[in-house]
């Protein structure tokens, strides 16, 4: 038996439900307030609120849910680079970005 940590066999219906919940959260005042801060959750760079994207910290495809505790605003660059990585897989990239920002 092979174990894959943090990987789930989600069916399409579950994934659709989570994506629908995400769309509902995107329209909420809570989300608009999060974006109004204008800062990417991951790289901490100032980003115009209208350019921030919604990211699931633990991706839906890997068992994450569309809840306030699992959704953050991030810049498009971080969202594209993160793809479906889990937080521990993403830490190495973040460390590199933060050290580059400190050297500028």
Protein Blocks (a to p, Z undefined) as FASTA:
>chain_A
ZZdehiacddfklmmmmmmmmmmmmmpmklmmmmmnopafklopacdfklpccddfbafk
lopacdfklgccddfklmmmnmmacfklmmmmmmmmmmmmmmZZ
